[in-house]
Amino acid sequence: MMRDDVRDDETLMLAYGAGDVAAFEVLYARHHAALYRFVRRMLGRHFAAQVDEAFQDTWLRVVQSAARWEPRGATFRTWLYTLAHHRVIDLVRRSGRELSIDAVDGDGDADVAAWEPQATAWQHWPAPAGSALHGDELAFWRHAGERLLQCLEQLSVAQRSAFLLHHDDGLSLDEVARALEVGFETAKTRLRYAMAKLRACMGAYLAPLAESSG
């Protein structure tokens, strides 16, 4: 059965390129949920109507590249996110809505050099691990999740992608750099400033909520 296929992603992709259609089904089953989440969070509310298009186009490019695909030092998953990231950037550029996509075309982050967080966040958050949440705590974490998605949309596309790939999808910094096709230090810088901005954004919103629930 498909779920019992223990071949790694790279072996599956090579098999698919050689004509094994079932190999593609295994790859899709493994990665479609995480990839859809990545695309949805990258595009945010402003581009919600384009999420399915970007997601489907990414898999279409996998299909179109199957016969000539080679690992070339990167895992299949890293390559898959590279394709998705390219599609997201294409949609954002095409829309003309966001012009300040810093660090998309180069190795620098134009808007972060002088930025410093204005507040320390998450000092008094309730710990969700170890017991079921209820009442005020459940409401607190629901609000926190909603606010995090709003804060993500305030990041540049470059910083948002670094954060999501590393913290949401579990890619190492080296894999993040490969997926975004930038240098390791650039990926590290984007992630550092993304975290600083998110901490400030979340802290400013949740501080009074945390105090009132204490």
Buried (B, 14 or more C-beta within 10 A) or exposed (E): EEEEBEBEBBBBBBBBBEEBEEBBBBBBEBBEEBBBBBBBBBBBEEBEEBBEBBBEBBBEBBEEBBEEBEBEEBBBBBBBBBBBBBBBBEBBBEEEEEEEBBBBEEEBBEBBEEEEBEEEBEEEBBEEEEEEEEEEBEEBBEEBEEBBEBBBEEBBBBBBBBBBBBBEBEBEBEBBBBBBEBEEEBBBBBBBBBBBBBBBBBBBBBBEBBEEBE
